[in-house]
Amino acid sequence: MFIKEVDDQNYQLIKENTAVGSFCLTPVPDGGRKLGKLHVQDTVTPGTILQIFELIQVYTQKEGIGPLHVESHSQTLDLLLQHQGFQLEDVEKRLWIYKASKAEL
């Protein structure tokens, strides 16, 4: 699976030459991007969701995109974000931020 840039904020998830999902990365004041509008096909498994988050994290690192922001909407997503190394930045907004460590880059 890989990420195809559609424009400066919209991206597609491609697997075996077929789009299986899409997402957007909108700029935020700290120079990072906020992950939003993540949509995947119904056929995508929960394990693949983990793979998608890892793929997006690696992509943002390689592209030099600053911290990755995600607003959670469920406890399940909270657990996934915590597992993926995101830190809870704002409890009220349920805002999680991923900052790559130097070792990961």
Secondary structure, 3 states (H helix, E strand, C coil): CEEEECCCCEEEEEECCEEEEEEEEEECCCCCEEEEEEEECCCCCHHHHHHHHHHHHHHHHHCCCCCEEEECCCHHHHHHHHHCCCEEEECCCCEEEECCCCCCC
